[in-house]
Amino acid sequence: MRRSIFMALVLGSWAVGAQNCGPKYANQKCAAGKCCSQYGWCDTTAAHCNPADCLKEFSGAGSSCASLFAATTTLKTITKPAATFANQVPNIDVCGHAQGGVSCPGAGINGYFYRCCSSAGHCGPKNDIQDQSLYCGTGCQSGFGKCDSETELSNPGGVAGTAGAGETCGPIVNRKCLDGLCCSGSNFCGTGVEFCGTANWCQAEWGECS
């Protein structure tokens, strides 16, 4: 009789001391310092704390298994590379559905220039004197470029280079036309009304204008 009572007390104390854990047991966590085994039992033995199969998220604080969980769940900052755009004048002008689905590529700092496809199917703004709403405003074709309003750019930094007749000029390439040449609205150096006329967006800051 005494032996039966003794065994009952031992088993009862073991049952009280044992602790279950994990998804099979209402997501209970082990007490501090104890690992949750793959079978849902808490203890500090090597079998319970085996890093290959212990239940890390249900192990107690300070246990070797919980430490593994904390290490593997540390958030990492992922830095995306900044978008880059051509620092040369694009060789396309037309865009949109009627032009075979050509999209505007963006050019210059932050892709400000040649980024929007206008209702007429042209990429722009092409220079820093054109109002961006001409291309990015009403009727802008959103499927073939951007249709937004961005902060107008200041002049590119650094010393501006020079460009001869037929070469590109303006804010995209940061080059001024040589004396006697005008920088057209399309960013090319030359002479005549097409290059020097204000109606054609001649850029006085990057060359001469009539």
ABEGO torsion letter per residue (X at the ends): XAAAAAAAAAAAAAAAABBBBEAABGGBBBBBGBBBBAAGBBBABAAAABAAABBAAABBBGBAAAAAAAAAABBBBBBBBBBBBBABBBABABBEAAAGGBBBAEBEBGGABGABBBAAGBBOBABAABBAAAAABBGBBAAAEBBBBBBBBBBBBEBBBBBBBGBBBEAAAGBBBBBGBBBBAAGBBEBEAAAABAAAGBBAAAEBBX
